[in-house]
Every structure is written in C-alpha cells, then in structure tokens.
C-alpha cells in the first residue's frame, strides 16, 4: 500500500505557513512528518497527514492550492550505509528519485525514508527484490 502525501503550494512570505497549519489544526488534521522545498518566491510544503483528502478539501475551501500524490515509505536499517544501499538498488533498476525526506519517527531500531518516484510500481518491485520493507500507511499514521 502506498502512502498519500499532501503537497501545499504557497508564497514564501511570513505568515503563510502559519495559516496552513492553523487550517489543518482547526480541521483536526494531524501531521506525521513534513518537509518544505522553497524558492525565493514560492514553497512546497509536503506532508504525511492522518486524513489527506479532508486536508485537501479544507485547504481548497480556504483557497489554498494543494494536491495529493502517492509516495513510498521505506524501512531502512538505522546504521551507516543503509541509505546508500537503498539508493544503489534504485540505480541498478534505473529508477529516478524525484525527491525524498526522512520520516520523523523511528520504527523500533529502523529508520523510515519517504521517496517519490515517477514509476512507483517499478520502485516497489525493485525494493522487494532487494528485501526492503515498504511501510504501510496504517503503520505510519494509525487510524
């Protein structure tokens, strides 16, 4: 099962992040992890939340542009070289990583990375061949 990521497009100005977070808080949306990629004028806030469809709707109602997309949450050993080995598995299968970020909580003694691929099914197959565990949505954000 893939994990659904919510992406929010916003101006890179004071108060805009606070506005988005307030809307989500008021709608009882819990953020499990997030990352921000920015340019001088705009930013993309990418988040894993407990209810991405509801989050998208409340943001839309507030006239804030957002979208959802599937990403993979991959469990890695939490030791030196583990991320390299995962990236190497993708390279062997000629898979391009569009972007990635770390999940904020560990799963026991393992780390979790979030990856976005242009071909998510090929990425799943490559990960399975290399013995990696894909983390299910329910394991990340609960019910």
N, C-alpha and C positions, 0 to 999 in steps of 0.2 A: 504494500500500500504506500502510495506517495504521500508526502506531507504538503499541505496547501500553504503557500506563502502569500501574505498580503503586502503589496507594494503601494506606497503613497507618494505621489509627486507633489512637491511643494516648493515655494520660493525659499531661497536661502536668506531669510530675514528673521530678526528677533521676534519671538512670539509664535511663529508658525508651528514649530514642533509642539509647543505647549498647547496650542489649540487642538491639534490632532490628538494628543494624549488625553486631554480633557474630554473630548467627544467619546473616545473609546472607554475611558473610565466611567463616564455617565451611563454608558450602554452596558456596563458590567463585562467588558471585554478584557480578558487577561492576556498580557504579553509574556510569552515564554522566553523569547530571545529576539534581538533586533540588531540591525546594522544600518548605518547611514553612509551613502556614497553621495558626494556633493561636488558641484562645480561652483564657480563664483556666484552664479545667479539662482541655480535650482539644486534640489537634492532629491534623492530617492531613499525613502525610509522603507526598509524591508523587514518584515516581522513574521514570526510564527505566533499566532494567537489562538485562543481556545475556540473561537467561532468566526472564521474568516468571512463567511457570507454575510452574517449580521454586521460585522465590522465594515465591510464594503458598502452595505446599504446605509448605515448611519453616516458614513463619510460622504456618500453620494447625496444624501438628504441635506448635508451641510455644504454642498457644492465643492467638495474636495475630491480631486481625481485620484482614484485608486484602481488597482486591478489585483486579480489572484492568478497564481501560477503554481504548477507542481514543481517541487524540489525533492531531492533525496536527502535523508538524514542517515549518515553512515557512521557506524560504530567503529572506532579505531582503538588499538592499544594505546594507553597513555604512557608512551615512552619514546625516546629519541628515535627518529627514522620512520615512525609509523605513518605520518602524513606523506613522506617521500614515497613509501611503498604503495600507498593508495594512488598517488599521482602517477607513479610509474605504471600501475595497472591500467589506468586510463590511457596513458600514452601508448602502451603496447596495443591497445584496441582503437587507436586513433580517435579518441573521444576528446572533444574540446570542452573545457570547463568555462562556462560563461562568467560565473563568479562563485565565490564560496565564502563562508564565515563559520566561526565556531559557535556551537551551542553553549549556553552559559553554565549548564549544569552537567556534571559527570553522571554516567550510568555505572555505578559501582566503581571499579577501577579502570573504566574505559572512558574515553573522550568521544564526543559526537561532533561531526562536521556537517554543515548543510552545503549541498552542491546543487548548482543549476546547470543543466546540460541542454543542448539543442535536441538531443535524442535520448530521452530519459530511459526508454526501454533498452536501448543498447548499453547504456551505463549500468542498468540493473543486471543485465546478463554478464557483463564484464566483472562486476563486483561479485556475483555469485560464483563465477569460475575461479576467482581468486580467494574465495572463502570469507568475504566480508559480510557482516551482518547489516542489513538495511533496517533502520529503526522505524517502527510503525507510528503513525500519528498518535494513536491512543497511548503509546508508551512515552511520548514527549509531553503532551498537553493534558492527558487524562480525559475524563468525560466532559 
